[in-house]
Amino acid sequence: MGERKGVNKYYPPDYDPRVGGLNKFVGTHALRERARKIDKGIIIIRFEMPYNIWCDGCKNHIGMGVRYNAEKTKVGMYYTTPVYEFKMKCHLCDNQFVIRADPANLDYVIQSGARRQENRWDPTTNEQVVPETKETQKRLFDDSMFKLEHGSEDKTTAESVKPGLVKLFNRNEDVWADSYSANQMLRAQFRKANYEAKQKVTHDQVLLKKSSLDIPLLPEREEDKKVASLLSMKLKPSKSIDEHMETIRKEIISQSSLPTSNFSRSKEDKAMKILNQSQKDLGIIKKRGNKTETEEKDEPKKAKTSLVGDYGSTSESE
């Protein structure tokens, strides 16, 4: 289609070649609608998102490779390279974001309306092979001694890294030798993570409905639990010194003064029951001569009940 339009053009009968090209004669631009703002230095191009971003308007994720109709404007120069700025509208909301080219770092910089999803890292931190800088390449080309030293350092680094590479290779072979088992294990992990995520969403919805709230809930942390426990302790009414002393006094009074090893609650109840009985039950009867009636009956027998014996041993003199 493009080749047909470029080659087979229709020239009207009243066309005058002295006017110029066909577009000038018709009064249109070669870019048609893409050049509707050409008087302002703006043309419409098809821009492809260079990396993943987050839209500031709708907070949605926009993946790398999504294409937009962007307004391209020249905003400056980097030496002899022009610096262009691209303005486009989000396809999910009315927010507009502006992205500018960065020829110095061979990258694009977001000016407004969005933020970049950071997936960048320093390759030197994980022992990746980093391309040489232009200064190093120039020295390698000009300085033979530097080239020799650089090559010996590279060989030493390769020898030191070789055992780790062999270990990683063997591990990869052990894990992925049986692709079916590895795939089954990964799918089980994904199912577990999906189930936990659904459970968390259900729990959050129940909690929000119970509290009559409509806010996003963040994951619970140990620090939050500690702060909440400290706040709950702080909200409890503190006792005055008099109330505290009264509590200690009641505890002391409620405790038994007798040894705990020979005295218990059951023995105390038994002693109180005996003390509450009548004098007749206790064996106290009027004397007949020199001995009481009870002493005459139980003279050869030992006493069966002894209050002193319940609380602890004692001598006859006591």
SULJO-V247940 format. One record per pair of residues at least 12 apart in sequence whose C-alpha atoms are under 8 Angstrom apart, sorted by the first residue. I is the first residue (numbers start at 1). GAP is how many residues later the second one is. D is the distance in Angstrom with one decimal. If there is no record, write none. Layout:
I GAP D
I GAP D
This chain:
41 32 6.3
41 33 7.5
42 29 6.0
42 30 5.6
42 31 5.2
43 28 5.7
43 29 5.4
43 30 7.1
44 25 6.3
44 26 5.6
44 27 4.8
44 28 6.1
45 24 5.7
45 25 5.5
45 26 6.5
45 27 6.6
46 21 6.5
46 22 5.8
46 23 4.9
46 24 6.2
47 20 5.5
47 21 5.3
47 22 6.2
47 23 5.8
47 39 7.9
48 16 7.7
48 17 5.3
48 18 5.6
48 19 4.3
48 20 6.5
49 14 7.4
49 15 5.1
49 16 4.9
49 17 5.4
49 18 6.2
49 19 7.9
50 14 5.6
50 15 6.4
50 58 7.4
51 12 6.8
51 13 4.3
51 14 7.3
51 65 7.5
51 66 7.8
52 12 4.7
52 64 6.3
52 65 5.5
53 61 6.5
53 62 5.6
53 63 4.4
53 64 5.1
54 60 5.6
54 61 5.3
54 62 6.3
54 63 6.7
55 35 7.6
55 40 7.8
55 42 8.0
55 58 6.5
55 59 4.6
55 60 6.7
56 39 7.5
56 57 5.5
56 58 4.9
56 59 7.2
57 36 6.8
57 37 7.5
57 38 5.2
57 56 7.2
57 57 7.9
58 34 7.2
58 35 6.2
58 37 7.7
60 32 8.0
68 20 6.6
68 21 7.6
69 19 6.4
70 16 5.7
70 17 5.3
70 18 4.6
70 19 7.7
71 14 7.9
71 15 5.4
71 16 5.1
71 17 6.5
72 12 6.5
72 13 5.8
72 14 4.8
72 15 6.8
73 12 5.2
73 13 6.5
78 25 6.9
78 26 7.4
81 22 7.4
83 17 7.4
83 18 5.9
83 19 7.1
83 20 7.2
84 16 6.0
84 17 5.7
85 13 7.0
85 14 5.9
85 15 4.3
85 16 6.4
86 12 5.7
86 13 5.2
86 14 6.1
87 12 6.6
95 18 6.8
96 17 5.8
97 13 7.7
97 14 7.4
97 15 5.4
97 16 4.0
97 17 5.9
98 12 6.1
98 13 5.3
98 14 5.4
98 15 6.5
99 12 5.5
99 13 7.4
204 13 6.9
258 53 7.6
262 48 7.7
262 49 6.1
262 50 6.2
263 47 7.5
263 48 5.8
263 49 7.9
267 43 6.6
267 44 7.8
271 36 6.5
271 39 7.8
